[in-house]
Amino acid sequence: TVYSPDGARLLSSDYGTVVMWDAASGEELWAATRETVLGAPAFSPDGTRLAVGTVWTPAEIAILDAGSGAELSKEDWPAAVEHLLWSPDGTRLLVGLVSGDIQVVDSATLDVVATWKGHSATPLSMAIDSSGTRLATGANDGTVRVWDLATGGELMVLGAGTGSIDGVAFLPGDQHLVATGNDRQLRLYDVSPEGRGEVFAAHTGGHNAGIDFSPDGTELISLTLGGEFNPAGVTIWDIATGSPQLLVDGLDWFSFDGVTFTPDGGGFVVQNWDETQEPFDPVGVGWGPVQLRDATTGKVLISFAETAGQERQTPGFSADGSILATGSTGSSADWEKEERMSTASVHDAATGELLHRLDHADWAVAV
């Protein structure tokens, strides 16, 4: 799920449909169906437009009216769109292609304004710093690149060129950048004007599937997948030293495709393994409930029972931290019936109470 910038609306998507909901009432405001498989949609900075791209060919990029779902513009695209990101002023879209190119696209006309070349393989992640002047990209070629957002000039090339980089993020203050990938390393880079490069690399023991920062910027949380049908783990790291502060292992092997701190930094959200089920069930009978855990002790604070038995997508908090939303790609029972009905769930973050169930006719792959 993705909240609108003002927090009043909630956006979810399955493989072919984008649905807008009223965040307070759970009322469906509109639904827009596309003819091909969608990636995660993105709100424009002012919340008035949505950008959607398709991850399969034939590919397209479309701009939708966020108030009605009406299509404002659409263009066929020559290659699958792996990533979409709005510029801070909303005038440009940054588009990552399977070729490795980064395209700068006019958001009003969908004309390609510039093409930045550097990566030799698909960009899997993008992040803009808080000043809106630099773009960081991580790709399948094992490198992280930092670009001047105004000119497209390549400022830094980081990484050893091994594995793929599927997560990049600037730390608060924009002086450091974190990157994760399938080489089982968590890397912190100095991207200040002095540019010292890599500060530390920590071996996480598995594939890094997601990261998040504490609100004060002092800690980093990472979700590590141990491999097929092996338990996952969550580690909280001290950013200054690179030392682990908390390790919680034995979690659902597939878990979320990411991990999230609570807005106050005192907790985090994961999906646990249901130990009453057969271990490592490939169709997910053993998927346990979504859990809110204490960030200091790892202790379970709230277990969202309604979410048991369903593979979940990365959770999202409302701006004030009072609401937690998750999406699912269905339960094992649905899969056995060859049905793909799924649900985005909206919960009171303080009590775990289920506030709304937002039904989809297909897997809810983004919330």
Solvent accessible surface area in square Angstrom, and as a share of the most:
residue,aa,sasa,rsa
1,T,8,0.05
2,V,47,0.27
3,Y,33,0.13
4,S,4,0.02
5,P,74,0.46
6,D,103,0.53
7,G,20,0.19
8,A,54,0.42
9,R,48,0.18
10,L,2,0.01
11,L,1,0.00
12,S,1,0.00
13,S,0,0.00
14,D,4,0.02
15,Y,66,0.25
16,G,19,0.18
17,T,26,0.15
18,V,0,0.00
19,V,7,0.04
20,M,0,0.00
21,W,13,0.05
22,D,43,0.22
23,A,16,0.12
24,A,91,0.71
25,S,63,0.41
26,G,15,0.14
27,E,109,0.49
28,E,88,0.39
29,L,76,0.38
30,W,24,0.08
31,A,56,0.43
32,A,14,0.11
33,T,105,0.61
34,R,30,0.11
35,E,180,0.81
36,T,28,0.16
37,V,22,0.13
38,L,6,0.03
39,G,19,0.18
40,A,67,0.52
41,P,5,0.03
42,A,22,0.17
43,F,22,0.09
44,S,0,0.00
45,P,61,0.38
46,D,98,0.51
47,G,4,0.04
48,T,74,0.43
49,R,53,0.19
50,L,0,0.00
51,A,0,0.00
52,V,1,0.01
53,G,3,0.03
54,T,1,0.00
55,V,43,0.25
56,W,159,0.56
57,T,92,0.54
58,P,117,0.73
59,A,4,0.03
60,E,21,0.09
61,I,0,0.00
62,A,0,0.00
63,I,2,0.01
64,L,0,0.00
65,D,45,0.23
66,A,0,0.00
67,G,58,0.56
68,S,63,0.41
69,G,10,0.09
70,A,54,0.42
71,E,87,0.39
72,L,95,0.47
73,S,29,0.19
74,K,89,0.38
75,E,80,0.36
76,D,115,0.60
77,W,19,0.07
78,P,118,0.74
79,A,20,0.15
80,A,11,0.08
81,V,4,0.02
82,E,63,0.28
83,H,53,0.24
84,L,20,0.10
85,L,44,0.22
86,W,16,0.06
87,S,9,0.06
88,P,72,0.45
89,D,103,0.53
90,G,4,0.04
91,T,65,0.38
92,R,80,0.29
93,L,0,0.00
94,L,2,0.01
95,V,0,0.00
96,G,0,0.00
97,L,9,0.05
98,V,66,0.38
99,S,66,0.42
100,G,1,0.01
101,D,24,0.13
102,I,1,0.00
103,Q,20,0.09
104,V,13,0.08
105,V,0,0.00
106,D,32,0.17
107,S,4,0.03
108,A,77,0.60
109,T,72,0.42
110,L,5,0.03
111,D,87,0.45
112,V,70,0.40
113,V,79,0.45
114,A,37,0.29
115,T,60,0.35
116,W,21,0.07
117,K,146,0.62
118,G,30,0.29
119,H,9,0.04
120,S,93,0.60
121,A,27,0.21
122,T,17,0.10
123,P,0,0.00
124,L,56,0.28
125,S,9,0.06
126,M,15,0.07
127,A,17,0.13
128,I,38,0.19
129,D,5,0.03
130,S,103,0.66
131,S,74,0.48
132,G,20,0.20
133,T,76,0.44
134,R,39,0.14
135,L,0,0.00
136,A,0,0.00
137,T,0,0.00
138,G,0,0.00
139,A,0,0.00
140,N,70,0.36
141,D,25,0.13
142,G,2,0.02
143,T,17,0.10
144,V,0,0.00
145,R,32,0.12
146,V,1,0.00
147,W,4,0.01
148,D,40,0.21
149,L,28,0.14
150,A,97,0.75
151,T,105,0.61
152,G,12,0.12
153,G,32,0.31
154,E,78,0.35
155,L,92,0.46
156,M,39,0.17
157,V,75,0.43
158,L,15,0.08
159,G,40,0.39
160,A,78,0.60
161,G,39,0.38
162,T,79,0.46
163,G,36,0.35
164,S,11,0.07
165,I,5,0.03
166,D,49,0.25
167,G,13,0.13
168,V,13,0.08
169,A,23,0.18
170,F,23,0.10
171,L,9,0.04
172,P,81,0.51
173,G,56,0.53
174,D,15,0.08
175,Q,78,0.35
176,H,51,0.23
177,L,0,0.00
178,V,2,0.01
179,A,2,0.01
180,T,2,0.01
181,G,0,0.00
182,N,75,0.39
183,D,38,0.20
184,R,99,0.36
185,Q,40,0.18
186,L,1,0.00
187,R,35,0.13
188,L,5,0.03
189,Y,4,0.01
190,D,7,0.04
191,V,2,0.01
192,S,15,0.10
193,P,127,0.80
194,E,136,0.61
195,G,29,0.28
196,R,162,0.59
197,G,12,0.12
198,E,90,0.40
199,V,54,0.31
200,F,36,0.15
201,A,45,0.35
202,A,13,0.10
203,H,119,0.53
204,T,25,0.14
205,G,43,0.41
206,G,0,0.00
207,H,58,0.26
208,N,0,0.00
209,A,23,0.18
210,G,15,0.14
211,I,33,0.17
212,D,41,0.21
213,F,29,0.12
214,S,7,0.04
215,P,77,0.48
216,D,102,0.53
217,G,14,0.13
218,T,76,0.44
219,E,50,0.22
220,L,2,0.01
221,I,0,0.00
222,S,0,0.00
223,L,1,0.00
224,T,12,0.07
225,L,34,0.17
226,G,26,0.25
227,G,31,0.29
228,E,127,0.57
229,F,62,0.26
230,N,69,0.36
231,P,59,0.37
232,A,3,0.02
233,G,9,0.09
234,V,0,0.00
235,T,13,0.08
236,I,1,0.01
237,W,14,0.05
238,D,40,0.21
239,I,16,0.08
240,A,93,0.72
241,T,95,0.55
242,G,12,0.12
243,S,44,0.28
244,P,83,0.52
245,Q,96,0.42
246,L,27,0.13
247,L,116,0.57
248,V,16,0.09
249,D,101,0.52
250,G,38,0.36
251,L,2,0.01
252,D,0,0.00
253,W,31,0.11
254,F,85,0.35
255,S,1,0.01
256,F,2,0.01
257,D,84,0.43
258,G,6,0.06
259,V,5,0.03
260,T,22,0.13
261,F,8,0.03
262,T,14,0.08
263,P,61,0.38
264,D,119,0.62
265,G,16,0.16
266,G,41,0.40
267,G,2,0.02
268,F,0,0.00
269,V,0,0.00
270,V,1,0.00
271,Q,0,0.00
272,N,31,0.16
273,W,23,0.08
274,D,32,0.17
275,E,156,0.70
276,T,121,0.70
277,Q,68,0.30
278,E,130,0.58
279,P,85,0.54
280,F,78,0.33
281,D,25,0.13
282,P,81,0.51
283,V,56,0.32
284,G,0,0.00
285,V,56,0.32
286,G,0,0.00
287,W,4,0.01
288,G,0,0.00
289,P,28,0.17
290,V,1,0.00
291,Q,14,0.06
292,L,20,0.10
293,R,27,0.10
294,D,36,0.19
295,A,11,0.09
296,T,113,0.65
297,T,90,0.52
298,G,7,0.06
299,K,140,0.59
300,V,55,0.32
301,L,94,0.47
302,I,27,0.14
303,S,56,0.36
304,F,2,0.01
305,A,73,0.57
306,E,77,0.34
307,T,1,0.01
308,A,47,0.36
309,G,18,0.17
310,Q,26,0.12
311,E,19,0.08
312,R,3,0.01
313,Q,18,0.08
314,T,49,0.28
315,P,7,0.04
316,G,16,0.15
317,F,31,0.13
318,S,12,0.07
319,A,91,0.71
320,D,113,0.59
321,G,17,0.16
322,S,52,0.34
323,I,34,0.17
324,L,1,0.01
325,A,0,0.00
326,T,1,0.00
327,G,0,0.00
328,S,0,0.00
329,T,9,0.05
330,G,0,0.00
331,S,22,0.14
332,S,12,0.08
333,A,54,0.42
334,D,26,0.14
335,W,77,0.27
336,E,125,0.56
337,K,125,0.53
338,E,158,0.71
339,E,81,0.36
340,R,105,0.38
341,M,86,0.39
342,S,3,0.02
343,T,9,0.05
344,A,0,0.00
345,S,3,0.02
346,V,4,0.02
347,H,1,0.00
348,D,37,0.19
349,A,11,0.08
350,A,84,0.65
351,T,92,0.53
352,G,10,0.10
353,E,104,0.46
354,L,48,0.24
355,L,64,0.32
356,H,39,0.17
357,R,116,0.42
358,L,2,0.01
359,D,76,0.39
360,H,7,0.03
361,A,92,0.71
362,D,33,0.17
363,W,56,0.20
364,A,0,0.00
365,V,34,0.20
366,A,13,0.10
367,V,16,0.09
